[in-house]
Amino acid sequence: MILIDEARWWFRGRKWCHLVSDVSIEELVAFADAHGIDRRAFQGDHYDIPEDRREDLIAAGAVVVGSRELARRLRAAGLRLSPEQRRQAR
C-alpha cells in the first residue's frame, strides 16, 4: 500500500511530506514514476514530496497516515533504511 503523511517539514521555504510503500520499494517507485515524481526525490526508502503535490497523490490512491504510523509500517515491512543506508542508496 502506498502511504503519505502530513506535510510538516520545512525546507527551502516549502513544506514537505513523505511517500512510502509498506509492500516493496518496487511498488513505491512504480507509483512515483506513474505520477511524474522526479527520481531525485527518492531517498532510498521514501520520496520527499512537496505539499503542493500531496492532494494529487492522495487522489491517485496514496493513503493518509500520521508520520509515526508511516515510520512504523515502513519498519514493520522491513523497508526502513538507516541514515547511512539512505546516503548510500542515492
Backbone as CSV, one residue per row, in Angstrom:
resi,resn,N_x,N_y,N_z,CA_x,CA_y,CA_z,C_x,C_y,C_z
1,MET,0.847,-1.176,0.000,0.000,0.000,0.000,0.897,1.244,0.000
2,ILE,0.507,2.229,-0.756,1.239,3.498,-0.794,0.688,4.394,0.302
3,LEU,1.589,4.935,1.104,1.223,5.772,2.249,1.841,7.158,2.108
4,ILE,1.146,8.150,2.620,1.665,9.520,2.626,1.316,10.150,3.968
5,ASP,2.253,10.902,4.525,1.988,11.549,5.810,1.678,13.025,5.607
6,GLU,1.509,13.723,6.712,1.188,15.143,6.637,2.434,15.941,6.230
7,ALA,2.197,17.047,5.549,3.288,17.935,5.165,3.613,18.812,6.368
8,ARG,4.733,18.526,7.020,5.072,19.287,8.225,6.547,19.644,8.342
9,TRP,7.347,19.235,7.373,8.779,19.514,7.422,9.101,20.628,6.439
10,TRP,9.681,21.696,6.970,10.041,22.852,6.147,11.447,22.671,5.583
11,PHE,11.599,22.992,4.299,12.909,23.018,3.648,12.819,23.976,2.484
12,ARG,13.723,24.936,2.461,13.777,25.928,1.382,12.443,26.608,1.118
13,GLY,11.791,26.992,2.205,10.557,27.764,2.107,9.312,26.981,1.724
14,ARG,9.406,25.645,1.700,8.264,24.808,1.347,8.066,23.745,2.418
15,LYS,6.818,23.297,2.555,6.518,22.170,3.435,6.583,20.877,2.618
16,TRP,7.089,19.828,3.284,7.284,18.542,2.616,6.665,17.420,3.426
17,CYS,6.311,16.346,2.727,5.811,15.131,3.359,6.576,13.941,2.775
18,HIS,6.232,12.752,3.249,6.908,11.535,2.809,5.929,10.599,2.133
19,LEU,6.387,9.938,1.093,5.626,8.936,0.368,6.378,7.618,0.478
20,VAL,5.717,6.567,0.947,6.361,5.262,1.127,5.421,4.153,0.656
21,SER,5.969,2.953,0.574,5.185,1.740,0.390,5.458,0.840,1.578
22,ASP,4.424,0.166,2.068,4.649,-0.827,3.114,4.637,-2.238,2.525
23,VAL,4.792,-2.301,1.186,4.852,-3.586,0.479,6.236,-3.813,-0.115
24,SER,6.696,-2.857,-0.941,8.005,-3.010,-1.589,8.486,-1.680,-2.152
25,ILE,9.785,-1.592,-2.335,10.369,-0.409,-2.974,9.923,-0.357,-4.433
26,GLU,9.776,-1.514,-5.056,9.327,-1.569,-6.451,7.940,-0.951,-6.603
27,GLU,7.039,-1.250,-5.659,5.702,-0.653,-5.701,5.798,0.866,-5.567
28,LEU,6.641,1.340,-4.658,6.812,2.773,-4.428,7.342,3.472,-5.689
29,VAL,8.386,2.918,-6.276,8.991,3.535,-7.460,7.999,3.530,-8.626
30,ALA,7.261,2.443,-8.802,6.271,2.378,-9.884,5.193,3.448,-9.703
31,PHE,4.704,3.619,-8.465,3.688,4.643,-8.188,4.261,6.033,-8.476
32,ALA,5.456,6.280,-7.990,6.084,7.591,-8.205,6.296,7.867,-9.689
33,ASP,6.815,6.881,-10.419,7.027,7.059,-11.856,5.707,7.335,-12.578
34,ALA,4.660,6.608,-12.199,3.357,6.772,-12.847,2.757,8.156,-12.615
35,HIS,3.222,8.841,-11.565,2.668,10.151,-11.228,3.677,11.285,-11.397
36,GLY,4.732,11.009,-12.161,5.669,12.056,-12.552,6.546,12.611,-11.443
37,ILE,6.780,11.816,-10.418,7.653,12.278,-9.334,9.100,12.061,-9.757
38,ASP,9.876,13.108,-9.665,11.273,13.079,-10.072,12.057,12.073,-9.226
39,ARG,12.854,11.249,-9.868,13.666,10.252,-9.146,14.641,10.901,-8.162
40,ARG,14.976,12.166,-8.364,15.873,12.843,-7.413,15.230,12.996,-6.041
41,ALA,13.907,12.856,-5.961,13.206,12.951,-4.681,13.275,11.643,-3.885
42,PHE,13.787,10.575,-4.510,13.863,9.269,-3.863,15.011,9.253,-2.858
43,GLN,14.716,8.818,-1.642,15.697,8.821,-0.562,16.044,7.398,-0.082
44,GLY,15.886,6.413,-0.962,16.253,5.045,-0.629,15.120,4.208,-0.077
45,ASP,14.273,4.805,0.759,13.108,4.086,1.290,11.848,4.943,1.267
46,HIS,11.962,6.167,0.782,10.817,7.071,0.675,11.105,8.155,-0.347
47,TYR,10.055,8.856,-0.724,10.193,10.056,-1.552,9.833,11.247,-0.692
48,ASP,10.563,12.330,-0.854,10.194,13.610,-0.257,9.293,14.315,-1.267
49,ILE,8.104,14.685,-0.809,7.074,15.240,-1.690,6.696,16.635,-1.206
50,PRO,6.723,17.636,-2.098,6.287,18.970,-1.677,4.780,18.992,-1.432
51,GLU,4.385,19.827,-0.510,2.980,19.909,-0.103,2.032,20.112,-1.281
52,ASP,2.443,20.856,-2.284,1.536,21.143,-3.399,1.249,19.929,-4.278
53,ARG,1.992,18.832,-4.125,1.717,17.586,-4.870,0.910,16.584,-4.045
54,ARG,0.776,16.826,-2.756,0.191,15.853,-1.828,-1.239,15.469,-2.202
55,GLU,-2.124,16.424,-2.435,-3.527,16.127,-2.729,-3.679,15.310,-4.003
56,ASP,-2.858,15.579,-5.017,-2.910,14.792,-6.247,-2.554,13.330,-5.981
57,LEU,-1.567,13.101,-5.142,-1.146,11.730,-4.839,-2.192,11.003,-3.997
58,ILE,-2.850,11.730,-3.120,-3.948,11.135,-2.343,-5.090,10.753,-3.285
59,ALA,-5.416,11.634,-4.207,-6.471,11.334,-5.184,-6.102,10.127,-6.051
60,ALA,-4.802,9.920,-6.250,-4.326,8.795,-7.064,-4.253,7.488,-6.276
61,GLY,-4.539,7.555,-4.967,-4.593,6.325,-4.190,-3.693,6.238,-2.984
62,ALA,-2.827,7.219,-2.758,-1.986,7.190,-1.559,-2.878,7.340,-0.324
63,VAL,-2.619,6.530,0.677,-3.420,6.519,1.906,-2.760,7.415,2.946
64,VAL,-3.523,8.322,3.518,-3.011,9.261,4.510,-2.855,8.563,5.857
65,VAL,-1.671,8.672,6.436,-1.386,8.171,7.780,-0.537,9.220,8.489
66,GLY,-0.499,9.154,9.805,0.378,10.035,10.560,1.837,9.643,10.362
67,SER,2.726,10.551,10.684,4.159,10.308,10.496,4.655,9.108,11.286
68,ARG,4.203,8.971,12.507,4.641,7.830,13.322,4.134,6.513,12.750
69,GLU,2.890,6.509,12.292,2.331,5.302,11.676,3.074,4.958,10.391
70,LEU,3.399,5.959,9.598,4.149,5.739,8.371,5.486,5.079,8.692
71,ALA,6.217,5.609,9.652,7.516,5.042,10.030,7.355,3.631,10.600
72,ARG,6.325,3.416,11.413,6.092,2.098,11.996,5.841,1.060,10.910
73,ARG,5.012,1.418,9.935,4.676,0.468,8.867,5.859,0.220,7.947
74,LEU,6.679,1.227,7.732,7.886,1.060,6.927,8.852,0.096,7.619
75,ARG,9.022,0.271,8.936,9.890,-0.645,9.705,9.317,-2.057,9.730
76,ALA,8.017,-2.186,9.968,7.368,-3.498,10.040,7.506,-4.269,8.721
77,ALA,7.545,-3.553,7.617,7.701,-4.183,6.313,9.155,-4.532,6.013
78,GLY,10.064,-4.090,6.897,11.488,-4.359,6.678,12.116,-3.480,5.615
79,LEU,11.479,-2.347,5.317,11.948,-1.467,4.250,12.668,-0.222,4.747
80,ARG,12.628,0.051,6.036,13.247,1.253,6.593,14.757,1.139,6.528
81,LEU,15.399,2.154,5.978,16.852,2.200,5.908,17.400,3.119,6.991
82,SER,18.603,2.820,7.441,19.290,3.723,8.363,19.730,4.955,7.575
83,PRO,20.080,6.052,8.255,20.573,7.226,7.531,21.776,6.894,6.640
84,GLU,22.666,6.058,7.107,23.830,5.667,6.306,23.397,4.892,5.064
85,GLN,22.464,3.978,5.216,21.967,3.214,4.069,21.268,4.125,3.067
86,ARG,20.542,5.130,3.546,19.864,6.082,2.642,20.889,6.876,1.849
87,ARG,21.966,7.296,2.513,23.007,8.043,1.779,23.624,7.168,0.693
88,GLN,23.873,5.913,0.992,24.462,5.001,0.010,23.505,4.696,-1.124
89,ALA,22.208,4.701,-0.857,21.204,4.382,-1.874,21.060,5.478,-2.918
90,ARG,21.465,6.679,-2.600,21.338,7.787,-3.555,22.333,7.578,-4.627
